[in-house]
Amino acid sequence: MSSMEVSNLTRETLKKMFSEGKRFDSRELNDFRDLTIEFDVSNKAEGSARVRLGQTEVVVGIKLGFGEPYPDSPDKGNLMVSGDFLPLASPRFEQGPPKYDAIELPRLVDRAIRESGMIDLPKLCITEGEKVWTVFIDVYPINDDGNLIDAACLAAVAALSKAKIPVLGSDGKIDFDKPAKDPLPLSEGIVPISLSFFKLGDSIFLDPTREEQEASEARITFGFSTWNGQLMSNSCQKYGDAVFTQEDVEKMMSLVPKKIEELDKKLKANL
């Protein structure tokens, strides 16, 4: 990331507005921006999706390839998530080795999906201990106007829901001349969702714009999943120096069921 930061004047203005329950775009502090999902945006991927959350835009592609299983899971397929933060998406992104944000985002998406059990990894085993399918999830931010993590997780889940396994030929290699037919084995009813809460002063808010996010003093990202009407927490990571008090946590937890249901409905309506 570059050193671009919001000014103290902007931060204090936002802090005052948040304390009054106001935002520049007239949303409530816990409201999400408009969400749109588009599928099959790449004809080279096994599955792909584009998510727009307000002005934030993320494209995710799913590719499948062969690999050796991990030593501790010889009968399961592999999952790998990567993120490519190009200056195309924001002047704050720089060329060169990945910075913290470009490392953190794919790890959080990976954890939310992996720990939910959305992908039935045992069904991706071809030869136990020798050969398995590896699911590659590639995240490409197109425009960063805040809350990339939640947008990327939504895009990854959408892309996975449409992904198909390539056809194997008689020689055991991928037959690129035949269109994939079999869907990626997914656990029925499990939908992982990332939910990030931000803090500025004493205010807690969701889905910030880029300016609001840069002014924030801390963020905590939860990975949740829904299964047969039940809500489960799978991961949690905090970023920033500010402290989340017990009262903050209780407030966030009181909001979680409603916000997860809201995102879950929007996501399933597009699947």
C-alpha positions, 0 to 999 in steps of 0.5 A: 500500500502507498502512504496515502492517508485521510487527513485529521480533519476528515477523520474528526469529521467522520468521527463526529458524523458517526457519533450522530449516526450519519454518513455521507451517503445517507446510509445507517451505520449498519447498512450495506451498499447495493450488492450486484453479482454477475456470473461467468465473467471469464470463459477460461475459468472453471467458475467466475463471478463479479461482485459490486458492493457500492463502487467496490468491484471484485472479480474472482476466478476458479481454476482446478488442477492436479496436485499432491495432497497435503501430508496431513490430509492424503484423502482430501483435495487442496484449496489455495486462495491468492489475491492480486492487488494492481494499481488498476484498482486503486492508486494506493496499490503499488507494483512489487512484492505483495504488501500486508493487505494483499496477503491478509485478504486471501487468507481471510477468504481462505479461512472463511471458506475452508473452515465452513466446510463449503467444499467437500474436499474428500470428493476431490481425491483422485488417488489417495496419497498421490493425486487430488484436485486443487481448487485455486481461487484467484481474487482480482480487485477491479475498484477499491472503494472500501470493504474489499474483504467482504466483497471478495468473500461474496465473489469467491462463494458465488464463483464456487457455486458455479464452478465445474470440474474439468473432464479427464481423458483416458490418459488421466489428463484434462481434456480441454476439448470437452466442456466441463459438466460435473459441478464442484462438490459442495456441501449442501446448504453451507454458505460462508459469509465474511462480516467486517466491523469497523471502529472509529471513536466509539462508533461501530459500522459496517461496509465502509467506503474507502475514505471511511475505512482509512479513517477507522481505528480498528477492524474485526472480521468474522467468518460465518456460515449458515447451514440448515438455518443454523448460524456458525462462527468459523474464524475471527481476525482483528486489525488496528490499534483500537480496542473493542470493548465488551460492549462493542462485542455484544453490540456486534453479536446482536447485529450478526444474525440479521446482517448475515441473513440479509447477505445470505438472502441476497447471495442465494437470490443470485445463485 
